Amino acid sequence: MSKNNKTDELIITELPRAQKAYDNKEFVHSDQGRIIRLIAEYTEPDFHFEKYHIDKYILFFGSARIISRAKFNDNLSFLESKLQISNDEQKENIQNEIKKLKNLEETTQYYDDAFELSKMLSDWSLKLPPSKRYAICSGGGPGIMEAANKGAFVSGNKSVGLNISLPFEQNPNPYINPELNFEFHYFFMRKFWFSNFAKAIIIFPGGFGTMDEMWEILTLIQTHKIKLEIPIVIYGSKFWKKLINFEYMVEMGLIHKNDLDLFKFIDTTNEAYDYIVNELTRIYKL
């Protein structure tokens, strides 16, 4: 708007159109735009799941840091070769890397078992009618998550990855179907999608993240926030029973003895496969 000195009349000039709020990146990423981001992390996966007919999956939890036996051997050979040609200043660092790697050696079996179990369950699922098949879902990152997605990928089953943006470790593994690869910012929205379609859950050894996911799922079932009957396998009794004394929790009256029936300790892929398949067949009359 401006003033003409000669005629003393107002001259109206056109303003450019304002940017639509949902196209305004600065606003969407502001504190005031948080609700939009939350809704997007609910509706965008929902859109893809409906489009690609995902309404049930077998969910795998486990550490991002566990690697396969083959990768362990390759990494160890590389470090040992590097050690031989290193100078005195470098040797201590390389020796520490070798020690750190060897601490993970015992866990490599879990990667290989997660891959094998995912493949076995995928092969079984693909024999079911299309409407009754179970995708394989993981947190989308490396380690046990990669092993689970790889088993589904190799089998030809649908492979879902619910990734989350973190400052380290968490990058999408290459065995997720591209159209089923999701990236979350909010942990609670990611957990919602973990639980929403999970019909069976297998929990491999892991750290803080794995324990957080396990405790939340168990709490939701214990408190009947999740009302479905969900078979839960805690894989690797040696690890878990050394880490957590569940019986002591019962003894102290912190949980009920019946709460231990919410999950089953299992140590082999065959036993885990039989338990999951038998339970899903019973619950859903497959």
C-alpha positions as CSV (number, residue, x, y, z in Angstrom):
1,M,0.0,0.0,0.0
2,S,1.4,3.5,-0.9
3,K,0.2,7.1,-1.1
4,N,0.1,9.2,-4.3
5,N,1.2,12.8,-3.5
6,K,-0.6,14.4,-6.5
7,T,-4.0,12.9,-5.9
8,D,-3.6,12.0,-2.3
9,E,-5.2,8.6,-3.2
10,L,-4.2,5.3,-1.8
11,I,-2.7,2.9,-4.4
12,I,-3.2,-0.8,-3.5
13,T,-0.4,-3.1,-4.6
14,E,-0.8,-6.9,-4.7
15,L,0.9,-8.9,-1.9
16,P,2.3,-12.3,-2.8
17,R,0.3,-15.2,-1.4
18,A,1.4,-16.3,2.1
19,Q,3.0,-19.8,2.3
20,K,0.6,-22.5,3.4
21,A,1.3,-23.6,6.9
22,Y,2.0,-27.2,6.0
23,D,4.6,-26.1,3.4
24,N,6.3,-23.8,5.9
25,K,9.3,-25.9,6.9
26,E,10.4,-23.4,9.6
27,F,6.9,-23.6,11.2
28,V,6.6,-27.4,10.9
29,H,9.9,-27.9,12.7
30,S,9.2,-25.3,15.4
31,D,7.8,-26.0,18.9
32,Q,4.4,-25.0,17.7
33,G,4.6,-27.4,14.8
34,R,5.4,-30.4,17.1
35,I,1.8,-31.7,17.0
36,I,1.9,-31.8,13.2
37,R,5.1,-33.8,13.3
38,L,3.5,-36.2,15.8
39,I,0.5,-36.7,13.7
40,A,2.7,-37.3,10.6
41,E,4.6,-40.1,12.4
42,Y,1.2,-41.7,13.0
43,T,-0.5,-41.2,9.6
44,E,2.4,-41.7,7.2
45,P,3.2,-45.2,8.3
46,D,-0.5,-46.0,8.5
47,F,-0.9,-44.9,4.9
48,H,1.9,-47.2,3.8
49,F,0.8,-50.2,5.9
50,E,-2.7,-50.0,4.4
51,K,-1.3,-49.5,0.9
52,Y,1.0,-52.6,1.1
53,H,-1.5,-54.7,3.1
54,I,0.5,-54.9,6.4
55,D,-1.7,-55.6,9.4
56,K,0.3,-58.3,11.3
57,Y,3.9,-59.1,11.9
58,I,6.3,-61.0,14.0
59,L,8.5,-58.5,15.8
60,F,12.2,-58.9,16.6
61,F,14.0,-56.9,19.3
62,G,17.8,-57.1,20.0
63,S,21.1,-55.3,20.1
64,A,22.4,-53.1,17.2
65,R,26.0,-54.1,18.2
66,I,25.8,-57.9,17.7
67,I,27.4,-59.1,14.4
68,S,27.4,-62.4,12.5
69,R,30.2,-65.0,13.0
70,A,31.3,-64.4,9.5
71,K,31.7,-60.6,10.0
72,F,33.4,-61.2,13.4
73,N,36.0,-63.4,11.7
74,D,36.6,-60.9,8.9
75,N,36.9,-58.0,11.4
76,L,39.3,-60.0,13.6
77,S,41.5,-61.0,10.6
78,F,41.6,-57.4,9.4
79,L,42.7,-56.1,12.9
80,E,45.3,-58.9,13.3
81,S,46.8,-58.0,9.9
82,K,46.7,-54.4,10.8
83,L,48.5,-55.1,14.0
84,Q,51.4,-56.8,12.3
85,I,52.2,-53.8,10.2
86,S,51.6,-51.1,12.8
87,N,54.2,-49.1,14.7
88,D,54.5,-49.1,18.5
89,E,52.3,-46.1,18.9
90,Q,49.5,-47.7,16.9
91,K,49.7,-51.2,18.5
92,E,48.0,-50.3,21.8
93,N,44.9,-48.9,20.1
94,I,44.6,-51.9,17.8
95,Q,45.1,-54.3,20.6
96,N,42.3,-52.6,22.5
97,E,40.1,-52.9,19.4
98,I,40.8,-56.6,19.2
99,K,40.0,-57.0,22.9
100,K,36.7,-55.1,22.4
101,L,35.8,-57.2,19.4
102,K,36.5,-60.5,21.2
103,N,34.2,-59.5,24.0
104,L,31.4,-59.8,21.4
105,E,32.4,-63.2,20.1
106,E,30.0,-65.2,22.2
107,T,27.1,-63.0,21.0
108,T,27.6,-63.8,17.3
109,Q,25.5,-66.9,17.6
110,Y,22.5,-64.7,18.4
111,Y,22.9,-62.9,15.1
112,D,23.0,-66.1,13.2
113,D,20.1,-67.5,15.2
114,A,18.0,-64.4,14.6
115,F,18.6,-64.7,10.8
116,E,17.8,-68.4,10.8
117,L,14.6,-68.0,12.9
118,S,13.3,-65.1,10.8
119,K,13.9,-67.1,7.7
120,M,12.1,-70.2,9.2
121,L,9.1,-68.1,10.3
122,S,9.0,-66.4,6.9
123,D,9.0,-69.7,5.0
124,W,6.2,-70.9,7.2
125,S,4.2,-67.6,6.8
126,L,4.5,-67.6,3.0
127,K,2.7,-71.0,2.9
128,L,-0.4,-69.4,4.5
129,P,-3.1,-67.7,2.5
130,P,-2.1,-64.1,1.6
131,S,-4.5,-62.5,4.1
132,K,-3.1,-64.5,7.0
133,R,0.6,-64.0,6.3
134,Y,3.0,-62.4,8.9
135,A,5.6,-59.9,7.9
136,I,8.8,-59.6,9.8
137,C,9.4,-56.3,11.6
138,S,12.4,-55.0,13.4
139,G,13.8,-51.6,14.6
140,G,15.4,-51.3,11.2
141,G,19.0,-50.9,12.3
142,P,22.1,-53.1,12.3
143,G,22.8,-56.1,14.5
144,I,19.9,-58.4,15.5
145,M,17.5,-56.0,13.6
146,E,19.5,-56.6,10.4
147,A,19.5,-60.3,11.0
148,A,15.7,-60.4,11.3
149,N,15.2,-58.3,8.2
150,K,17.7,-60.4,6.3
151,G,15.9,-63.6,7.1
152,A,12.7,-62.2,5.7
153,F,14.4,-60.7,2.7
154,V,16.1,-64.0,1.8
155,S,12.9,-65.8,2.1
156,G,10.9,-63.3,0.0
157,N,8.7,-62.2,2.9
158,K,7.7,-58.6,3.6
159,S,10.4,-56.9,5.7
160,V,9.5,-53.9,7.8
161,G,12.0,-51.5,9.5
162,L,10.9,-49.0,12.1
163,N,14.1,-46.9,12.4
164,I,14.8,-43.9,14.6
165,S,17.1,-41.0,14.2
166,L,20.0,-41.3,16.7
167,P,23.4,-39.8,16.9
168,F,25.1,-43.2,16.5
169,E,24.5,-46.8,15.5
170,Q,21.0,-46.5,14.0
171,N,21.2,-46.6,10.2
172,P,18.7,-48.6,8.1
173,N,19.9,-52.0,7.2
174,P,19.8,-53.0,3.5
175,Y,17.3,-55.9,4.0
176,I,14.2,-53.8,4.5
177,N,11.6,-53.4,1.7
178,P,12.1,-49.7,0.6
179,E,8.4,-49.0,0.8
180,L,8.3,-50.4,4.4
181,N,11.4,-48.5,5.6
182,F,10.3,-45.8,8.2
183,E,12.3,-43.1,10.1
184,F,11.0,-41.8,13.4
185,H,12.0,-39.0,15.6
186,Y,9.7,-39.8,18.5
187,F,10.4,-43.0,20.4
188,F,6.8,-43.3,21.6
189,M,5.4,-43.2,18.1
190,R,7.9,-45.8,17.0
191,K,6.8,-48.0,20.0
192,F,3.2,-47.5,19.0
193,W,3.9,-49.0,15.6
194,F,6.0,-51.8,17.2
195,S,3.0,-52.9,19.3
196,N,0.2,-52.1,16.9
197,F,0.6,-55.0,14.5
198,A,2.8,-57.4,16.6
199,K,1.2,-60.8,16.9
200,A,4.4,-62.5,18.3
201,I,7.6,-61.0,19.8
202,I,11.1,-62.4,20.0
203,I,13.5,-60.6,22.2
204,F,17.2,-61.3,21.7
205,P,20.0,-60.0,24.0
206,G,20.6,-56.3,23.9
207,G,21.3,-53.1,25.8
208,F,19.3,-50.2,27.1
209,G,17.1,-49.9,24.0
210,T,16.2,-53.6,23.9
211,M,15.4,-53.6,27.6
212,D,13.3,-50.5,27.3
213,E,11.3,-52.1,24.5
214,M,10.9,-55.4,26.4
215,W,9.8,-53.8,29.7
216,E,7.3,-51.5,27.9
217,I,5.7,-54.4,26.0
218,L,5.5,-56.6,29.1
219,T,4.0,-53.7,31.1
220,L,1.4,-53.0,28.5
221,I,0.4,-56.7,28.5
222,Q,0.6,-57.0,32.3
223,T,-1.7,-54.0,32.7
224,H,-4.1,-55.1,29.9
225,K,-3.4,-52.0,27.8
226,I,-2.6,-54.6,25.2
227,K,-5.5,-57.1,25.4
228,L,-4.3,-59.5,22.6
229,E,-2.7,-62.7,23.5
230,I,0.9,-62.3,22.2
231,P,3.4,-65.1,22.5
232,I,6.7,-63.6,23.7
233,V,10.0,-65.4,23.4
234,I,13.0,-64.2,25.4
235,Y,15.9,-65.7,23.5
236,G,19.1,-66.8,25.2
237,S,18.3,-67.8,28.8
238,K,22.0,-67.7,29.9
239,F,22.2,-64.0,29.0
240,W,18.9,-62.9,30.4
241,K,18.9,-64.9,33.6
242,K,22.3,-63.6,34.4
243,L,21.2,-60.1,33.7
244,I,17.8,-60.1,35.4
245,N,16.7,-62.2,38.4
246,F,13.0,-62.5,37.6
247,E,12.4,-65.0,40.4
248,Y,13.8,-62.5,42.9
249,M,11.2,-59.9,41.7
250,V,8.5,-62.5,42.5
251,E,10.1,-63.3,45.8
252,M,10.1,-59.6,46.8
253,G,6.5,-59.3,45.8
254,L,7.3,-56.7,43.1
255,I,5.6,-58.8,40.4
256,H,3.1,-61.7,40.6
257,K,4.3,-65.3,39.9
258,N,1.8,-65.4,37.0
259,D,3.6,-62.5,35.4
260,L,6.4,-64.9,34.5
261,D,3.9,-66.7,32.2
262,L,3.8,-63.6,29.9
263,F,7.0,-64.8,28.2
264,K,9.0,-68.0,27.6
265,F,12.8,-68.5,27.7
266,I,14.0,-70.3,24.7
267,D,17.6,-71.2,23.5
268,T,17.3,-72.8,20.1
269,T,15.8,-71.7,16.8
270,N,13.8,-74.9,16.4
271,E,12.2,-74.6,19.8
272,A,11.4,-70.9,19.2
273,Y,9.9,-71.7,15.8
274,D,7.7,-74.5,17.1
275,Y,6.5,-72.3,20.0
276,I,5.6,-69.3,17.8
277,V,4.0,-71.3,15.1
278,N,2.0,-73.5,17.5
279,E,0.8,-70.4,19.5
280,L,-0.2,-68.4,16.4
281,T,-1.9,-71.4,14.9
282,R,-3.9,-71.9,18.2
283,I,-4.7,-68.2,18.7
284,Y,-5.7,-67.4,15.1
285,K,-6.9,-70.9,14.1
286,L,-4.6,-71.0,11.1
